[in-house]
Amino acid sequence: VKVSYNGGTPAIRDVSGNPAAAFANYQVTNTTTTVSPLYGSVSGRTVTIVFGQTLSSNYLPSTSQFAVLENNSTKPILSVSVSGQNLVLELGSDVSTGSVVTVSYQQPGTASRRLQTTSGIQIPSFSGFVVSNYSSTVPVGPSGPYDYAPGGGISIRTSAASTDSRMSAGGRAVLRYKLSATTLSEAWQRANASGVRRVLFTVPASQAGANVELPVSALLEARNKYSDAVFAVSYSDVVYELPLKAIDQQTLSDWNSRYSQSVLLIEIDTGNATNTSRLRSAMSQRNYTVVAGPYAFTMTLMSGERSETLPKLSEYVTRTITVPAAINTQQHTVVWLDPETGAIGHVPAVMTTAGNETIVTFRHNANAAYALIRNVTSFTDVPANHWARNDIQLMTNRLIALGRTNSTFAPNQPITRAEFAIYIVRGLGLEGSKRDASHFRDIPANSELASYIGEAYKAGIISGVSSDKFDPDSPITREQMASMMVRAARAMGVEMLTTRTQAEILAPYKDAGSVSNWAKSDMAKAIEAQIIKGLSATSLGPTRNATRAEAIVMIKRLLQYLNLM
């Protein structure tokens, strides 16, 4: 989140009447700041109050700091505990159905006994907070086969699933875990009450793969009730986060209406599934060092003997790999096998190392095989003191950019229109589309170039220099690059916004008048997003050709802006 203040009239002033100075793109932390109770519930003798942030278990008030009234009569409190965002009070006796229950909290004088969040924000005193008695209606919190889930929401225990023995896609004997519509419905009700509409199911790591079956009717019900509902599968060191809106609703509805007892099967497999074997073979041929995986992710709609595989989702979804080691994130990348090009491709990923563990979070829309590899490149023409050396190494290690030869990168040479489009497509992890390249007569059909240019055209990232010509080998100008990057963000569902007018953003540059009319809006957006910068404080160079090094740095900034790196 970034905030800008433009000044003007009326101005923000301090208590002495002095106007505040203007500022731009001040970055603030995007986090919930609500520390007062959001809502609460009663189940039997358990009172649960939900807050907007995770509470610290290291700071627990005593029972004497709370007061619980049932219909204005005091209820004895036996214990106080916290779990995630929830404060839990255990009472001495059950609360009657229909009673009005209020909770008050008096912040104690001793700091170590004050209720506070894990970020150190103290919960202020509150009085007469009304909680609902859900003892016989809506389920709340952990009980029975439900727990609070790591990462938020509700976790369903394996004991809640029925099982039978099956063979996985990788040819291994596994247990298939089947969750009933009733179990899922209650899980999402509890997740909704927790404030995070996420349901997690963990497959034991002792299994040879994850094999989880969900009734389609339950998925449709949850999607209709909760637009942001997520079902997550955790297996070994992998978590697959599936927003229900990423599955085509019409497809689910058709299966639910046409076939009885239709289910969705979610699989995570490390065996010799077809797509896993192909990826493993391709990585071996390139001598890549495999650090984790390959993992085959598969989704299949089934009813009796009928089945339909869902190879793609309607949006990028998140998958996480936990590596039990601190790795050099500059030298690692997540990869897949592009079915169009048959080549190993980059998958957008953010890697975070903490202690002896690295969290690799990657985003993609395909149900395919993925692996984490180590890849180290070097070029004889990129010396240690080159200004863009680190970014060139990062982008080539991640298989986004390529050298002109195996040993040279040509960092100071102009980048071509084709190269820039290819690197954007590879950076976003898009699947190739040769068919869509037929729009341009100067792109060879059935070539690898056609796959990338076709996909860039299909995604709306590029347009030709004429109605049927792309001019792939010509150098690209800085204003053309700005336009491509704004369109690339739009293709990922992100619209670059500005806090100032177009004229205000371009005003510092003496050559702003040479920006083509068609490019002015996109140039302003790219500057405001800090993806493209001036050649100097007063020079923009909109029609100048960019070097390969400059282009690589801009694409890296674009991916970071989109949270894809």
Legacy VTK file of the C-alpha trace (Angstrom):
# vtk DataFile Version 3.0
C-alpha trace
ASCII
DATASET POLYDATA
POINTS 565 float
0.000 0.000 0.000
1.391 3.394 -0.991
-0.018 6.802 0.012
0.573 10.165 -1.649
-0.478 13.652 -0.538
-0.569 16.383 -3.164
-0.909 19.423 -0.891
-3.178 22.218 -2.098
-6.222 23.795 -0.466
-7.512 22.944 2.068
-4.188 21.718 3.441
-3.424 19.269 6.213
-2.033 21.359 9.090
-0.390 20.665 12.423
-1.691 22.096 15.700
0.305 25.302 15.101
-1.320 25.848 11.720
1.705 24.915 9.612
0.770 23.171 6.330
2.078 19.650 5.772
4.487 19.140 2.891
3.406 17.093 -0.116
4.756 13.551 -0.365
4.489 10.711 -2.886
4.371 6.910 -2.709
4.920 6.628 1.033
4.823 2.878 1.643
2.701 1.680 4.538
2.197 -1.798 5.924
-0.909 -3.529 4.678
-2.243 -5.131 7.839
-5.463 -5.203 9.795
-5.310 -2.629 12.584
-8.540 -3.489 14.348
-7.710 -4.446 17.931
-11.178 -4.198 19.435
-13.419 -7.297 19.409
-15.015 -8.027 16.033
-17.646 -10.544 17.092
-18.166 -13.340 19.552
-20.144 -16.472 20.268
-21.122 -18.853 23.032
-21.200 -22.637 22.771
-22.156 -24.402 25.986
-19.784 -22.967 28.577
-17.214 -21.673 26.051
-17.165 -17.992 25.089
-15.121 -17.144 21.973
-14.315 -13.557 20.977
-12.645 -12.890 17.615
-10.223 -9.991 17.074
-8.816 -8.502 13.877
-5.251 -9.637 14.580
-3.491 -12.724 15.943
-3.229 -12.643 19.722
-0.042 -13.439 21.635
-0.187 -16.429 23.980
2.708 -14.951 25.969
0.508 -12.214 27.452
-2.530 -13.621 29.236
-4.685 -11.652 31.673
-6.079 -13.374 34.729
-9.734 -14.362 34.943
-10.299 -11.434 37.328
-9.736 -8.994 34.493
-12.896 -10.233 32.742
-16.574 -10.142 33.600
-19.195 -12.291 31.842
-22.882 -11.588 32.409
-25.763 -13.862 31.383
-28.994 -11.865 31.443
-27.211 -9.427 33.790
-26.159 -12.218 36.186
-22.442 -12.825 36.720
-21.011 -16.088 35.364
-17.867 -17.531 36.989
-14.824 -17.753 34.666
-12.556 -20.780 35.074
-9.821 -20.072 32.515
-8.537 -17.660 29.861
-6.690 -18.743 26.701
-5.941 -17.468 23.209
-5.722 -19.287 19.876
-4.929 -17.347 16.742
-7.326 -14.399 16.565
-9.571 -15.852 19.242
-9.877 -15.153 22.940
-11.483 -18.124 24.722
-13.151 -17.950 28.147
-14.236 -21.166 29.830
-17.170 -20.617 32.191
-18.156 -22.549 35.277
-21.511 -23.604 33.788
-23.340 -23.718 30.456
-25.140 -20.716 29.040
-28.841 -21.246 28.367
-30.046 -21.008 24.762
-31.470 -17.568 24.029
-29.661 -15.798 26.857
-28.064 -12.391 26.328
-24.350 -12.641 27.134
-21.983 -9.683 27.543
-18.237 -9.647 28.162
-16.109 -6.876 29.690
-12.318 -6.611 29.945
-10.318 -4.288 32.189
-6.704 -3.848 31.089
-4.508 -4.766 34.086
-1.737 -2.562 35.459
0.930 -5.243 34.950
2.181 -5.089 31.341
2.936 -8.822 31.134
-0.725 -9.581 31.930
-2.212 -7.320 29.259
-3.919 -8.934 26.309
-2.037 -8.003 23.135
-1.381 -9.014 19.541
1.728 -10.809 18.292
2.847 -7.476 16.803
2.784 -5.890 20.267
-0.450 -3.861 20.026
-2.262 -3.907 23.373
-5.975 -4.641 23.424
-7.804 -1.725 25.054
-10.383 -2.228 27.780
-13.938 -2.862 26.614
-17.269 -3.115 28.390
-20.585 -4.825 27.726
-19.511 -6.492 24.454
-22.475 -8.605 23.329
-21.762 -12.137 22.089
-24.233 -14.426 20.363
-25.339 -17.750 21.784
-24.724 -20.201 18.938
-24.988 -23.286 21.113
-27.527 -24.985 18.877
-27.194 -23.215 15.512
-23.986 -21.992 13.868
-20.789 -23.874 14.844
-17.889 -21.701 15.994
-14.229 -22.366 16.679
-12.436 -25.705 17.131
-14.303 -28.748 18.363
-14.897 -32.300 17.232
-12.962 -32.886 13.968
-12.164 -29.183 13.509
-9.115 -27.146 14.563
-7.813 -23.680 13.816
-5.681 -23.930 10.684
-2.104 -22.679 10.344
-2.370 -19.663 8.068
-5.947 -18.907 9.113
-9.344 -20.543 8.847
-10.368 -24.021 9.945
-8.566 -27.342 9.585
-10.471 -30.625 9.148
-8.895 -33.594 10.890
-8.266 -36.750 8.878
-10.637 -38.615 11.197
-13.538 -36.700 9.593
-12.861 -38.299 6.184
-13.779 -41.735 4.954
-11.020 -43.550 3.079
-10.422 -46.264 0.551
-7.321 -47.568 -1.205
-6.501 -46.308 -4.693
-3.610 -45.996 -7.109
-2.288 -42.488 -7.553
-1.557 -40.854 -10.908
2.080 -41.714 -10.250
1.314 -45.407 -9.840
1.536 -45.581 -6.069
-0.852 -47.101 -3.528
-2.512 -44.303 -1.536
-5.534 -43.653 0.631
-8.211 -41.493 -0.927
-9.691 -39.141 1.675
-13.371 -38.408 1.039
-14.989 -35.457 2.774
-18.772 -35.297 3.022
-20.863 -32.280 2.054
-21.980 -31.950 5.692
-18.401 -31.898 6.986
-17.357 -29.271 4.431
-20.428 -27.109 5.035
-19.794 -26.990 8.768
-16.070 -26.341 8.199
-16.829 -23.284 6.076
-19.353 -22.041 8.631
-16.677 -22.270 11.297
-14.118 -20.663 8.981
-16.543 -17.828 8.263
-17.007 -17.279 11.999
-13.207 -17.181 12.437
-12.940 -14.331 9.948
-10.895 -16.291 7.363
-12.994 -18.326 4.897
-10.331 -20.968 4.372
-10.676 -24.700 4.984
-7.532 -26.828 5.203
-7.163 -30.590 4.937
-3.786 -32.159 5.730
-2.863 -35.490 4.157
-0.406 -37.425 6.354
3.172 -37.281 5.052
3.312 -41.067 5.433
1.081 -41.332 2.356
2.728 -41.722 -1.056
0.657 -38.810 -2.362
-2.315 -36.581 -1.575
-5.669 -37.805 -2.856
-8.667 -35.762 -1.624
-12.252 -36.054 -2.880
-14.846 -33.271 -2.448
-18.555 -33.272 -3.413
-19.215 -30.762 -6.198
-22.466 -29.753 -4.492
-20.528 -28.670 -1.394
-18.124 -26.583 -3.490
-20.989 -24.815 -5.250
-22.731 -24.125 -1.946
-19.584 -22.646 -0.398
-18.840 -20.567 -3.481
-22.362 -19.148 -3.524
-22.218 -18.272 0.181
-18.645 -17.016 0.394
-17.119 -15.348 -2.665
-13.607 -15.647 -1.200
-13.850 -19.273 -0.011
-10.599 -21.249 -0.244
-9.950 -24.980 0.080
-6.337 -25.870 0.845
-4.587 -29.239 0.729
-1.385 -29.694 2.731
0.864 -32.641 2.009
4.432 -33.139 3.189
6.247 -29.863 2.366
3.598 -28.558 -0.064
0.396 -26.532 0.417
-2.054 -26.042 -2.465
-4.365 -23.035 -1.951
-7.451 -23.294 -4.185
-9.835 -20.306 -4.287
-13.169 -21.801 -5.322
-13.741 -18.898 -7.727
-10.724 -20.149 -9.741
-12.762 -23.177 -10.867
-15.151 -22.444 -13.703
-18.566 -22.304 -12.040
-20.432 -23.284 -15.185
-18.391 -26.476 -15.433
-19.130 -27.332 -11.801
-22.834 -26.533 -12.231
-23.095 -28.670 -15.368
-21.528 -31.659 -13.641
-23.695 -31.210 -10.579
-26.913 -31.089 -12.625
-26.056 -33.770 -15.211
-24.392 -36.400 -13.047
-25.410 -37.647 -9.637
-22.902 -37.677 -6.801
-20.260 -35.816 -8.826
-17.009 -35.094 -7.003
-13.805 -33.130 -7.511
-10.585 -35.079 -6.945
-7.488 -33.083 -5.963
-4.145 -34.884 -6.228
-0.576 -33.971 -5.322
1.823 -36.682 -6.489
5.582 -37.126 -6.497
5.518 -40.451 -8.332
6.007 -41.191 -12.021
2.899 -39.484 -13.347
3.134 -38.652 -17.042
3.687 -34.907 -16.574
6.135 -35.505 -13.700
8.210 -37.921 -15.778
8.397 -35.486 -18.691
9.527 -32.639 -16.470
12.074 -34.836 -14.699
13.490 -35.948 -18.058
13.728 -32.372 -19.363
15.510 -31.190 -16.213
17.963 -34.088 -16.465
18.802 -33.189 -20.064
19.599 -29.616 -19.004
21.627 -30.819 -15.977
19.549 -28.766 -13.534
19.953 -29.481 -9.833
16.527 -30.460 -8.467
16.000 -29.141 -4.930
12.325 -30.060 -4.411
9.793 -32.046 -6.430
8.676 -32.587 -9.061
5.135 -32.326 -7.719
2.238 -33.215 -10.002
-0.970 -31.270 -9.265
-4.098 -32.768 -10.795
-7.798 -31.900 -10.563
-10.447 -34.221 -11.958
-14.244 -34.083 -12.004
-15.720 -37.563 -11.559
-19.047 -39.339 -11.389
-19.033 -43.114 -11.569
-16.987 -44.053 -14.634
-17.096 -40.542 -16.072
-14.185 -38.169 -15.558
-12.930 -34.839 -16.865
-9.503 -33.403 -16.084
-9.251 -29.683 -15.376
-5.852 -28.688 -16.821
-6.171 -24.960 -16.107
-7.827 -22.630 -13.632
-9.393 -19.264 -14.412
-6.786 -17.344 -12.384
-3.370 -17.767 -10.824
-3.491 -19.691 -7.551
-0.912 -20.037 -4.815
1.145 -23.091 -3.995
3.852 -23.211 -1.333
6.934 -25.379 -0.929
8.811 -25.383 2.386
12.502 -26.170 1.922
14.211 -27.295 5.154
17.332 -25.245 4.408
18.431 -21.653 3.843
18.954 -21.419 0.084
20.366 -18.655 -2.097
17.155 -17.294 -3.572
19.102 -15.629 -6.412
20.086 -19.069 -7.718
16.801 -20.953 -7.517
13.626 -20.963 -9.567
10.341 -22.857 -9.851
9.845 -24.476 -13.247
7.237 -26.310 -15.303
7.093 -27.823 -18.785
5.245 -25.534 -21.196
2.968 -27.901 -23.163
3.049 -25.557 -26.173
6.805 -25.142 -26.542
7.854 -28.396 -24.869
10.512 -26.356 -23.046
11.172 -25.812 -19.360
9.676 -22.504 -18.318
9.848 -20.128 -15.360
6.994 -20.001 -12.842
6.549 -16.758 -10.855
7.700 -17.260 -7.274
8.530 -15.300 -4.138
11.175 -16.903 -1.909
11.705 -15.994 1.741
14.456 -17.425 3.942
14.112 -17.415 7.726
16.650 -19.280 9.818
17.179 -22.766 8.396
14.037 -22.746 6.292
12.999 -21.229 2.961
9.379 -20.641 1.966
8.845 -20.759 -1.798
5.451 -19.352 -2.805
4.660 -19.725 -6.484
1.622 -18.659 -8.498
0.299 -20.258 -11.646
-2.981 -21.287 -13.253
-2.108 -24.758 -14.558
-2.656 -28.089 -12.894
0.708 -29.461 -13.936
4.057 -30.697 -12.611
6.356 -28.213 -10.885
9.827 -28.406 -9.365
12.274 -26.148 -7.550
15.702 -26.153 -9.177
19.079 -24.505 -8.690
20.412 -22.789 -11.795
23.550 -20.640 -11.934
24.495 -18.729 -15.074
27.506 -16.596 -15.929
28.502 -14.529 -18.948
31.954 -13.442 -20.017
30.710 -9.977 -21.010
29.040 -9.169 -17.682
31.916 -8.290 -15.335
31.589 -8.164 -11.559
31.411 -4.362 -11.611
28.650 -4.110 -14.234
25.811 -1.983 -12.819
23.143 -4.582 -13.715
25.141 -7.747 -13.002
23.014 -8.934 -10.055
19.744 -8.396 -11.924
21.053 -10.087 -15.076
22.141 -13.112 -13.054
18.828 -13.242 -11.189
16.739 -13.045 -14.352
18.821 -15.596 -16.269
19.055 -17.936 -13.271
15.256 -17.807 -13.124
15.039 -18.673 -16.861
13.269 -15.416 -17.667
16.005 -13.853 -19.791
18.436 -15.619 -22.101
21.922 -14.825 -23.299
22.606 -14.002 -26.931
24.927 -17.032 -26.823
25.712 -19.602 -24.139
28.577 -17.439 -22.864
27.569 -13.860 -23.708
24.618 -11.732 -22.692
25.320 -8.556 -24.703
24.088 -6.277 -21.889
24.855 -3.033 -23.722
23.257 -4.017 -27.024
19.740 -2.771 -27.870
16.990 -5.217 -26.968
14.637 -6.167 -29.781
10.862 -6.034 -29.772
10.735 -9.838 -29.861
13.192 -10.305 -26.997
11.329 -7.895 -24.744
7.968 -9.572 -25.446
9.475 -13.033 -24.903
10.995 -12.078 -21.554
7.706 -10.625 -20.318
5.804 -13.779 -21.309
8.436 -15.977 -19.650
8.499 -13.763 -16.558
4.734 -14.033 -16.109
4.862 -17.810 -16.642
2.336 -17.675 -19.489
1.735 -20.694 -21.704
2.760 -20.321 -25.355
0.211 -19.926 -28.173
1.556 -20.483 -31.701
-1.918 -20.237 -33.187
-2.296 -16.597 -32.158
1.004 -15.641 -33.826
-0.614 -16.188 -37.232
-1.847 -12.602 -36.934
1.677 -11.451 -37.918
3.129 -12.415 -41.301
6.715 -11.750 -40.126
6.588 -14.375 -37.324
7.549 -17.882 -38.604
4.699 -20.320 -38.029
5.281 -23.273 -35.689
8.469 -21.707 -34.306
9.316 -21.248 -30.635
9.205 -17.497 -31.302
5.617 -17.891 -32.515
4.646 -19.464 -29.177
5.789 -16.439 -27.185
4.682 -13.716 -29.599
1.303 -15.439 -30.046
0.754 -15.578 -26.299
1.813 -11.939 -25.871
-0.724 -10.957 -28.542
-3.432 -13.189 -27.060
-2.894 -11.667 -23.596
-3.116 -8.137 -25.008
0.502 -7.307 -24.131
1.652 -6.431 -27.658
0.320 -4.950 -30.852
2.000 -4.803 -34.241
3.659 -1.933 -36.046
0.927 -2.456 -38.636
-2.187 -4.584 -38.968
-0.206 -7.722 -39.876
3.415 -6.999 -38.976
5.199 -7.186 -35.616
8.762 -6.261 -36.677
10.400 -8.658 -34.173
14.065 -7.819 -34.846
13.837 -4.034 -34.569
15.016 -2.354 -31.347
12.225 -1.407 -28.973
11.796 2.138 -27.687
11.345 3.061 -24.055
7.785 4.273 -24.621
6.908 0.987 -26.340
8.353 -0.864 -23.351
6.271 1.216 -20.934
3.127 0.391 -22.873
3.909 -3.347 -22.934
4.523 -3.438 -19.184
1.296 -1.625 -18.333
-0.577 -4.075 -20.569
1.259 -7.010 -18.968
0.063 -5.888 -15.539
-3.460 -5.614 -16.915
-3.197 -9.162 -18.298
-2.516 -10.295 -14.714
-5.598 -8.460 -13.454
-3.706 -5.440 -12.096
-4.502 -1.928 -13.291
-1.700 0.558 -12.628
-3.161 3.661 -11.017
-1.659 7.096 -10.507
-2.068 9.564 -7.656
-1.132 12.558 -9.813
-2.220 13.783 -13.206
-0.405 12.648 -16.313
0.949 16.161 -16.829
2.282 16.355 -13.260
4.126 13.034 -13.579
5.768 13.978 -16.895
6.461 17.618 -15.948
10.024 17.123 -14.569
11.253 15.804 -17.926
12.241 18.415 -20.525
11.659 15.918 -23.373
8.162 14.900 -22.165
6.733 16.581 -25.251
8.382 13.936 -27.424
6.344 11.130 -25.797
3.876 9.888 -28.403
0.258 10.703 -27.592
-0.672 7.023 -27.572
2.071 6.283 -24.996
1.669 9.212 -22.571
-0.814 7.520 -20.242
1.174 4.274 -20.042
4.477 6.118 -19.621
3.026 8.095 -16.711
1.708 4.911 -15.081
5.028 3.092 -15.469
6.905 6.063 -13.960
4.484 6.333 -11.025
4.885 2.582 -10.366
8.680 3.094 -10.432
9.043 0.445 -13.107
10.616 2.837 -15.619
12.803 5.733 -14.582
14.240 8.741 -16.349
17.656 8.722 -17.972
18.280 11.630 -15.610
16.196 13.867 -13.373
15.154 15.904 -16.429
15.444 13.456 -19.336
13.062 10.599 -20.135
14.265 9.450 -23.582
10.902 8.024 -24.728
12.019 7.230 -28.290
15.458 5.994 -27.294
16.234 2.305 -27.688
16.825 0.514 -24.388
19.737 -1.844 -23.810
19.248 -5.472 -22.848
20.494 -4.699 -19.335
18.052 -1.806 -18.919
15.182 -3.971 -20.173
15.986 -6.787 -17.755
15.933 -4.403 -14.804
12.551 -2.997 -15.886
10.985 -6.454 -16.210
12.314 -7.375 -12.771
10.647 -4.267 -11.325
7.414 -5.193 -13.103
7.409 -8.686 -11.565
8.124 -7.265 -8.121
5.313 -4.720 -8.582
2.954 -7.629 -9.360
4.290 -9.612 -6.369
5.488 -12.319 -8.750
9.129 -12.160 -7.623
LINES 1 566
565 0 1 2 3 4 5 6 7 8 9 10 11 12 13 14 15 16 17 18 19 20 21 22 23 24 25 26 27 28 29 30 31 32 33 34 35 36 37 38 39 40 41 42 43 44 45 46 47 48 49 50 51 52 53 54 55 56 57 58 59 60 61 62 63 64 65 66 67 68 69 70 71 72 73 74 75 76 77 78 79 80 81 82 83 84 85 86 87 88 89 90 91 92 93 94 95 96 97 98 99 100 101 102 103 104 105 106 107 108 109 110 111 112 113 114 115 116 117 118 119 120 121 122 123 124 125 126 127 128 129 130 131 132 133 134 135 136 137 138 139 140 141 142 143 144 145 146 147 148 149 150 151 152 153 154 155 156 157 158 159 160 161 162 163 164 165 166 167 168 169 170 171 172 173 174 175 176 177 178 179 180 181 182 183 184 185 186 187 188 189 190 191 192 193 194 195 196 197 198 199 200 201 202 203 204 205 206 207 208 209 210 211 212 213 214 215 216 217 218 219 220 221 222 223 224 225 226 227 228 229 230 231 232 233 234 235 236 237 238 239 240 241 242 243 244 245 246 247 248 249 250 251 252 253 254 255 256 257 258 259 260 261 262 263 264 265 266 267 268 269 270 271 272 273 274 275 276 277 278 279 280 281 282 283 284 285 286 287 288 289 290 291 292 293 294 295 296 297 298 299 300 301 302 303 304 305 306 307 308 309 310 311 312 313 314 315 316 317 318 319 320 321 322 323 324 325 326 327 328 329 330 331 332 333 334 335 336 337 338 339 340 341 342 343 344 345 346 347 348 349 350 351 352 353 354 355 356 357 358 359 360 361 362 363 364 365 366 367 368 369 370 371 372 373 374 375 376 377 378 379 380 381 382 383 384 385 386 387 388 389 390 391 392 393 394 395 396 397 398 399 400 401 402 403 404 405 406 407 408 409 410 411 412 413 414 415 416 417 418 419 420 421 422 423 424 425 426 427 428 429 430 431 432 433 434 435 436 437 438 439 440 441 442 443 444 445 446 447 448 449 450 451 452 453 454 455 456 457 458 459 460 461 462 463 464 465 466 467 468 469 470 471 472 473 474 475 476 477 478 479 480 481 482 483 484 485 486 487 488 489 490 491 492 493 494 495 496 497 498 499 500 501 502 503 504 505 506 507 508 509 510 511 512 513 514 515 516 517 518 519 520 521 522 523 524 525 526 527 528 529 530 531 532 533 534 535 536 537 538 539 540 541 542 543 544 545 546 547 548 549 550 551 552 553 554 555 556 557 558 559 560 561 562 563 564
